[in-house]
Amino acid sequence: MAGTIEHLVLKTIYSNSIKQIPSTISTLSRLLELSQPLLEPSLSYLVERESLSLSSDGKYSLLKLGRKQLTVVMTGGTFDLLHSGHLFTLQQAKLLGDILTVVIATDKTVEKEKNRHPSKTQEERVKVVDHIKDVDVALIGSEYDFMETVSLIQPDIIALGYDQYHDVEHLYESLSTNGYPHVKIVRLKEYIPGKSTTKIMQDMIKHNYRLEKK
């Protein structure tokens, strides 16, 4: 089914649900750049197969069977200053499934964990990441409860960056306790040639300092 119109429809309706965009035939036609007459047979097929439901006001929603036909990958990070390492990580994560959802750390979370203010606001960072080719959905994470975000996304796979600190065993326990024992955790590979955001920040600070001294 991968690559078919039906599969693209399921992916788009999932993404719309996270973004709170109504999945009407006109919206799907615009997002998929397909004519409504071309979409109608696929939508009817998915409704007949009980992969989708159609409400009285013309909105399509994923049913349990439709959701099972998708593998949703969830990853996250600060994404303050994008570099090749970030892109490499997102490319790896996307290869694990059909849909890549990226959770952007809130400004307060960045300040707490990195002891610095992000150079871009959470709204700016989510907008930039949402435009990356491999990303299907970018959203701001919960301020206090990681499981709140998991509940919204309903991932099949959680992809962790090579340098992200997480107690994987504890994370598996939390997922199981909260009703997500099926979720798989994958640790992504390191991008050796690139620089981390911290290194870029350090170089920028040094550069600005040198300019100020002149």
C-alpha positions as CSV (number, residue, x, y, z in Angstrom):
1,M,0.0,0.0,0.0
2,A,3.0,2.3,0.5
3,G,3.1,5.0,-2.1
4,T,-0.5,4.5,-3.2
5,I,-3.0,7.3,-3.1
6,E,-4.8,5.5,-0.3
7,H,-1.6,5.5,1.8
8,L,-1.0,9.1,1.1
9,V,-4.5,9.9,2.2
10,L,-4.1,8.0,5.5
11,K,-0.8,9.8,6.2
12,T,-2.3,13.2,5.5
13,I,-5.4,12.6,7.6
14,Y,-3.1,11.5,10.5
15,S,-1.0,14.7,10.1
16,N,-4.0,16.9,9.9
17,S,-5.4,15.4,13.1
18,I,-2.2,16.4,15.0
19,K,-2.3,19.9,13.4
20,Q,-6.0,20.2,14.1
21,I,-6.8,20.7,10.4
22,P,-10.2,19.3,9.3
23,S,-9.7,16.6,6.6
24,T,-12.4,17.4,4.1
25,I,-12.1,16.4,0.5
26,S,-11.2,19.9,-0.5
27,T,-8.5,20.2,2.1
28,L,-7.1,16.8,1.1
29,S,-7.2,17.7,-2.6
30,R,-5.2,20.9,-1.9
31,L,-2.6,19.3,0.4
32,L,-2.1,16.3,-1.9
33,E,-2.3,18.3,-5.1
34,L,-4.8,15.9,-6.5
35,S,-8.1,16.6,-8.1
36,Q,-11.3,15.8,-6.1
37,P,-12.5,13.3,-8.8
38,L,-9.2,11.5,-8.5
39,L,-9.4,11.4,-4.7
40,E,-13.1,10.3,-4.4
41,P,-12.6,6.6,-5.3
42,S,-9.7,6.2,-2.8
43,L,-11.7,7.9,0.0
44,S,-14.7,5.7,-0.7
45,Y,-12.6,2.6,-0.7
46,L,-11.0,3.5,2.6
47,V,-14.4,4.2,4.1
48,E,-15.8,0.9,2.8
49,R,-12.8,-0.9,4.3
50,E,-13.4,0.8,7.6
51,S,-10.0,2.5,7.5
52,L,-11.7,5.9,7.6
53,S,-15.0,7.3,8.9
54,L,-16.9,10.2,7.2
55,S,-18.8,12.5,9.5
56,S,-22.1,14.2,8.5
57,D,-20.2,17.5,7.9
58,G,-17.8,15.9,5.4
59,K,-14.8,15.3,7.6
60,Y,-12.7,12.2,7.3
61,S,-11.0,10.6,10.4
62,L,-8.8,7.6,10.9
63,L,-10.3,4.5,12.3
64,K,-8.4,1.8,14.2
65,L,-7.7,-0.2,11.0
66,G,-6.5,2.8,9.1
67,R,-4.2,3.8,11.9
68,K,-2.7,0.3,11.9
69,Q,-1.6,0.8,8.3
70,L,0.8,3.6,9.4
71,T,4.0,3.5,11.4
72,V,4.4,6.7,13.2
73,V,7.9,7.8,14.4
74,M,8.3,10.3,17.2
75,T,11.5,12.2,17.8
76,G,12.4,15.5,19.5
77,G,14.9,18.1,20.4
78,T,15.7,21.8,20.7
79,F,16.4,22.5,17.0
80,D,17.6,26.0,17.9
81,L,20.3,26.3,15.3
82,L,19.8,23.8,12.5
83,H,22.8,22.1,11.1
84,S,23.7,19.0,9.0
85,G,23.7,16.8,12.1
86,H,20.0,17.6,12.8
87,L,19.1,16.8,9.2
88,F,21.0,13.5,9.4
89,T,19.1,12.6,12.5
90,L,15.7,13.5,11.0
91,Q,16.6,11.5,7.9
92,Q,17.4,8.5,10.0
93,A,14.2,8.8,12.0
94,K,12.1,9.1,8.9
95,L,13.5,5.9,7.5
96,L,12.0,4.0,10.5
97,G,8.4,4.6,9.5
98,D,5.8,6.3,7.4
99,I,5.3,9.5,9.3
100,L,7.8,11.5,11.2
101,T,6.6,13.7,14.1
102,V,9.1,16.0,15.7
103,V,8.5,17.4,19.2
104,I,10.1,20.8,19.8
105,A,11.3,21.6,23.3
106,T,9.6,24.6,24.8
107,D,11.6,27.7,25.6
108,K,11.3,27.0,29.4
109,T,12.6,23.4,28.9
110,V,15.6,24.7,26.9
111,E,16.4,27.2,29.6
112,K,16.1,24.5,32.3
113,E,18.1,21.8,30.6
114,K,20.7,23.9,28.8
115,N,21.0,26.9,31.1
116,R,20.6,29.3,28.3
117,H,17.8,31.0,26.4
118,P,17.2,29.6,22.9
119,S,18.1,32.0,20.1
120,K,14.7,31.4,18.5
121,T,11.3,31.1,20.2
122,Q,9.5,27.8,20.3
123,E,7.1,29.1,17.7
124,E,9.9,30.0,15.4
125,R,11.7,26.7,15.9
126,V,8.6,24.6,15.2
127,K,7.9,26.6,12.0
128,V,11.4,26.0,10.7
129,V,11.4,22.3,11.5
130,D,7.9,21.9,10.0
131,H,9.3,23.0,6.6
132,I,12.0,20.3,6.5
133,K,11.4,17.7,3.8
134,D,11.5,14.6,6.0
135,V,9.2,16.1,8.7
136,D,5.5,15.4,8.4
137,V,4.5,17.1,11.6
138,A,6.3,19.4,14.0
139,L,4.8,20.5,17.3
140,I,5.7,22.0,20.6
141,G,6.0,19.5,23.3
142,S,4.3,19.5,26.7
143,E,5.8,21.7,29.3
144,Y,5.6,19.2,32.1
145,D,4.4,15.8,31.0
146,F,6.2,13.8,28.3
147,M,3.3,11.2,28.3
148,E,0.9,14.0,27.3
149,T,2.7,14.4,24.1
150,V,2.9,10.6,23.6
151,S,-0.8,10.4,24.1
152,L,-1.4,13.0,21.4
153,I,1.0,11.4,18.8
154,Q,0.4,7.8,19.6
155,P,3.8,6.7,18.2
156,D,4.9,3.3,17.2
157,I,8.5,4.2,17.5
158,I,10.4,6.7,19.6
159,A,13.7,7.7,18.0
160,L,16.3,9.1,20.4
161,G,19.3,11.2,19.3
162,Y,22.7,9.6,20.0
163,D,23.4,12.3,22.6
164,Q,20.0,12.7,24.2
165,Y,20.0,11.6,27.8
166,H,17.2,9.2,28.4
167,D,17.0,6.2,30.7
168,V,15.7,3.8,28.1
169,E,14.6,1.2,30.6
170,H,12.7,3.8,32.6
171,L,11.2,5.1,29.5
172,Y,10.0,1.6,28.5
173,E,8.5,1.3,32.0
174,S,6.7,4.6,31.7
175,L,5.3,3.7,28.3
176,S,4.0,0.4,29.5
177,T,2.5,1.9,32.7
178,N,0.6,4.5,30.6
179,G,-0.7,2.0,28.1
180,Y,1.9,2.0,25.4
181,P,3.8,-1.3,25.8
182,H,4.0,-1.8,22.0
183,V,6.1,1.3,21.4
184,K,9.7,0.6,20.3
185,I,12.6,2.8,21.3
186,V,15.5,3.3,18.8
187,R,18.8,5.1,19.4
188,L,19.9,6.9,16.3
189,K,23.5,7.0,15.1
190,E,25.9,9.9,15.6
191,Y,26.7,12.3,12.7
192,I,30.5,12.5,13.0
193,P,31.4,15.1,10.3
194,G,29.1,17.8,11.6
195,K,29.1,20.1,14.6
196,S,26.6,20.2,17.4
197,T,24.4,23.2,18.2
198,T,26.6,23.8,21.3
199,K,29.8,23.9,19.1
200,I,28.1,26.3,16.7
201,M,27.0,28.5,19.6
202,Q,30.6,28.5,21.0
203,D,32.0,29.5,17.5
204,M,29.4,32.3,17.2
205,I,30.3,33.6,20.6
206,K,34.0,33.6,19.9
207,H,33.4,35.3,16.5
208,N,31.2,38.0,18.0
209,Y,33.8,38.5,20.8
210,R,36.5,39.0,18.2
211,L,34.4,41.5,16.3
212,E,33.7,43.5,19.5
213,K,37.4,43.6,20.3
214,K,38.3,45.3,17.0
